[in-house]
């Protein structure tokens, strides 16, 4: 009997959901009735860099938080609203994002930004869809081959979220197009360009204009999605594109860091392939360039990896816009031997200072949590330094764990990581002294240790 009631309730809920969805779809269809289907009439010049127009849907609705008052939109974004809350989703829906470079990374990033409810998008790319790009592009089909990537995405996007204000520009980013692309005060710029000169110029312009920017590094020749990370440009490793961009930004613009990038810790499994003509003979790649300075030679790409890069970028941007802080995994190059060393060093220091190590209440696994998750492998005093080169904090040889409050045991919520030369000074002071003379440092440390209490339910 009870089972029958349960099944009846489940069946009734499913029926109610189906009916509501049916009527919402009928409402959407009635709103669209009389609107002709978009065509794909494209006019372009020989190389597709400029002069492109597209006939089809036009969308001039102003993007703002009022979009969520639309029943269709609020139902489409209901899972986001449940995740973020209504007010935070309003921030997302009121946002304007520019995506530059619409290949394997950029198309997936733009697609999920759209599906997440971004109210205004600018899509920028000078290139066209090719057959070889279909292994990694988010939406392109064979029918889209030869169409500018920017217009291809806009066409598909308007069938997914027609309320979004979408603009597409078939442009190559450079100094002459900077104002056209970056004006309008975008809330975020996504750099999905794989050309070094263009990438460096865009990042420098965003820094100069005070725009938030997220940059993608090399996604080609990699196969391990578990090794994709996000960090400051100065912390990215194993990526030739990152190295080149870091060097150029520092040399040409004096920019040392402060730009978040998505990159892979995995070493590339292949290099650029030699360029071969249709006859199979090796030729000069520059003879086939559509735009000077852009590579023609091919780098092997497993389509899943740029897609995940793009999804990562979209997730980062949407959570940032919603005001939800996500603690990404820090880049710390320590292994278990290093954590054993730090644990042993803590025990020896406790015995030397207090005559016993009985108040050491952490094991090696907890030391790994403290060092990696709380202090990101560097001194607590370095946490206030905005941009750090990797060489400053990669070595475990000069670090040790000590008590924050000397009157309490060496527990998971009372240990800080310091350099050897910082330990004596710290242990000669009281917390009241630190709070009075270094309030920012005091607040930073107490906030970090509070996280440990929350994580472990202390």
Residue pairs with C-beta under 8 A, 6 or more apart in sequence:
24 71
24 72
24 75
27 71
27 72
28 72
31 72
35 57
38 55
38 56
38 57
38 155
38 158
38 159
39 55
39 56
40 54
40 55
40 56
40 143
40 144
40 147
40 155
41 54
41 55
41 56
42 52
42 53
42 54
42 146
42 147
42 148
42 151
43 51
43 52
43 53
44 51
44 52
44 128
44 148
44 170
45 51
47 290
47 291
48 126
48 127
48 128
48 148
48 170
48 290
49 126
49 170
49 171
49 172
49 290
49 291
50 126
50 170
50 171
51 170
52 148
52 150
52 151
52 170
54 148
54 151
54 154
54 155
54 168
56 155
56 158
57 155
57 158
57 162
59 158
59 162
59 163
59 164
59 165
59 166
60 165
61 67
61 163
61 165
62 165
63 93
63 94
63 95
63 96
63 118
63 119
63 120
63 164
63 165
64 93
64 94
64 119
65 90
65 91
65 93
65 94
65 119
67 73
67 93
67 117
67 119
67 163
68 74
68 77
68 81
68 86
68 89
68 90
68 93
70 163
72 163
73 93
73 117
73 161
73 163
74 81
76 117
76 161
77 89
77 93
77 116
77 117
80 89
80 92
80 116
80 117
81 89
84 92
84 322
84 324
88 322
88 323
88 324
89 117
89 322
91 321
91 322
91 323
92 116
92 117
92 118
92 119
92 318
92 321
92 322
93 117
93 118
93 119
94 119
95 118
95 119
95 120
95 187
95 188
95 321
96 118
96 119
96 120
96 121
96 122
96 184
96 185
96 186
96 187
97 113
97 118
97 120
97 121
97 122
97 186
97 187
97 188
97 189
97 190
97 317
98 121
98 122
98 124
98 181
98 182
98 186
98 188
98 189
98 190
99 106
99 109
99 110
99 113
99 121
99 122
99 123
99 124
99 190
99 192
100 106
100 124
100 125
100 173
100 181
100 189
100 190
100 191
100 192
100 193
100 202
101 124
101 125
101 190
101 191
101 192
101 193
101 194
101 216
102 110
102 123
102 124
102 125
102 127
102 149
102 150
102 153
102 192
103 125
103 127
103 133
103 136
103 137
103 149
103 192
103 194
103 306
104 133
104 136
104 137
104 219
104 301
104 303
104 306
104 307
104 309
104 310
105 192
105 216
105 219
105 306
105 307
105 309
105 310
105 313
106 125
106 190
106 192
106 216
106 310
107 137
107 138
107 139
107 140
107 149
107 153
107 310
108 138
108 306
108 307
108 309
108 310
108 311
108 314
109 190
109 192
109 216
109 309
109 310
109 311
109 313
109 314
109 317
110 121
110 123
110 138
110 153
110 157
110 190
110 310
110 314
111 138
111 139
111 153
111 157
111 310
111 314
112 310
112 311
112 314
112 315
112 318
113 121
113 314
113 317
113 318
114 121
114 157
114 160
114 161
114 164
114 166
115 160
115 161
116 314
116 318
117 161
118 164
118 318
118 321
119 163
119 164
119 165
120 164
120 165
120 166
121 157
121 164
121 165
121 166
121 167
122 167
122 168
122 169
122 181
122 184
122 186
123 149
123 150
123 153
123 154
123 166
123 167
123 168
123 169
124 150
124 168
124 169
124 171
124 173
124 181
125 148
125 149
125 150
125 170
125 171
126 170
126 171
126 172
126 291
127 148
127 149
127 290
128 145
128 146
128 147
128 148
128 149
129 137
129 140
129 144
129 145
129 146
129 147
129 148
129 149
129 152
130 145
131 142
131 145
133 140
134 140
134 141
134 142
134 145
135 301
135 303
136 301
136 303
136 306
136 307
137 149
138 153
138 307
138 310
139 152
139 153
139 156
139 157
140 149
140 152
144 152
147 155
148 168
148 170
150 168
150 169
150 170
151 168
151 170
153 168
154 166
154 167
154 168
157 164
157 166
158 164
158 166
169 180
169 181
171 177
171 180
171 181
172 198
172 291
173 181
173 193
173 198
173 201
173 202
174 198
174 201
175 201
178 201
178 205
182 189
182 205
182 206
182 209
182 211
186 211
187 212
187 321
188 211
188 212
188 213
188 214
188 317
188 320
188 321
189 202
189 206
189 211
189 212
189 213
189 214
190 213
190 214
190 216
190 313
190 317
191 199
191 202
191 203
191 206
191 213
191 214
191 215
191 216
192 216
192 310
192 313
193 199
193 202
194 218
194 241
194 295
195 293
195 294
195 295
196 241
196 244
196 245
196 248
197 293
198 293
199 215
199 241
199 245
200 245
200 248
200 249
200 252
200 253
202 213
203 213
203 215
203 245
203 249
203 255
203 259
204 249
204 252
204 253
204 255
206 212
206 213
206 259
207 213
207 253
207 255
207 258
207 259
212 320
213 259
213 260
214 260
214 261
214 262
214 313
214 316
214 317
215 233
215 245
215 259
215 260
215 261
215 262
216 261
216 262
216 263
216 309
216 310
216 313
217 236
217 239
217 241
217 242
217 245
217 261
217 262
217 263
217 264
218 239
218 240
218 241
218 242
218 263
218 264
218 268
219 264
219 301
219 305
219 306
219 309
220 268
220 270
220 299
220 300
220 301
220 305
220 306
221 268
221 269
221 270
221 271
221 299
221 300
221 301
222 264
222 266
222 268
222 269
222 302
222 305
223 266
223 269
223 302
223 305
224 264
224 266
225 304
225 305
225 308
227 264
227 265
227 266
228 262
228 263
228 264
228 265
228 305
228 308
228 309
228 312
229 236
229 262
229 263
229 264
229 265
229 328
229 329
229 331
230 260
230 261
230 262
230 263
230 312
230 316
230 328
231 260
231 261
231 263
231 328
231 330
231 331
232 257
232 258
232 259
232 260
232 261
232 387
233 242
233 245
233 246
233 249
233 257
233 258
233 259
233 260
233 261
234 246
234 256
234 257
234 387
234 388
234 389
234 390
235 331
235 390
236 242
236 246
236 261
236 263
237 263
237 265
237 331
237 390
238 263
238 264
238 265
238 266
238 267
238 268
239 263
239 264
239 268
240 268
242 261
242 263
249 255
249 256
249 259
250 256
256 387
257 386
257 387
257 388
258 386
258 387
260 316
262 309
262 312
262 313
262 316
264 305
265 331
269 300
270 299
270 300
271 299
272 295
272 297
272 298
272 299
273 297
273 298
273 299
273 300
274 282
274 297
275 282
275 283
275 284
275 285
275 288
275 296
275 297
275 298
276 282
276 283
277 283
285 295
285 296
285 297
286 292
286 296
288 296
289 296
315 326
316 326
319 325
319 326
327 373
330 372
330 373
330 376
330 377
331 376
331 377
332 371
332 372
332 376
332 377
333 377
333 394
334 368
334 371
334 372
334 377
334 396
336 364
336 368
338 396
339 364
339 367
339 368
339 371
340 364
341 396
342 367
342 371
342 396
342 399
342 400
342 401
343 362
343 363
343 364
343 367
345 400
345 401
346 360
346 362
346 367
346 400
346 401
346 402
346 410
346 415
347 357
347 360
348 357
349 400
349 402
349 423
350 356
350 357
350 359
350 360
350 410
351 357
353 427
359 409
359 410
360 409
360 410
361 409
361 410
361 411
361 412
362 370
362 410
362 411
362 412
362 415
366 412
367 401
369 412
369 452
369 455
370 401
370 412
370 415
370 417
370 452
371 377
371 399
371 401
371 417
373 455
374 417
374 448
374 449
374 451
374 452
375 383
375 416
375 417
375 448
376 383
376 393
377 393
377 394
377 417
378 388
378 392
378 393
378 399
378 417
379 393
379 399
379 417
379 418
379 419
379 422
380 416
380 417
380 418
380 441
380 444
380 445
380 448
381 418
381 419
381 422
381 441
382 388
382 392
382 393
383 444
383 448
384 440
384 441
384 444
398 419
398 420
398 421
399 417
399 418
399 419
399 420
400 417
400 418
400 420
400 423
401 410
401 415
401 416
401 417
401 418
402 415
402 416
402 418
402 423
402 426
402 427
403 409
403 410
403 414
403 415
403 416
404 414
404 415
404 416
404 431
404 445
404 449
405 414
405 431
406 427
408 414
411 458
412 452
412 456
412 458
413 449
413 450
413 452
413 453
413 456
413 458
414 449
416 426
416 445
416 449
418 426
431 442
434 441
434 442
435 442
452 458
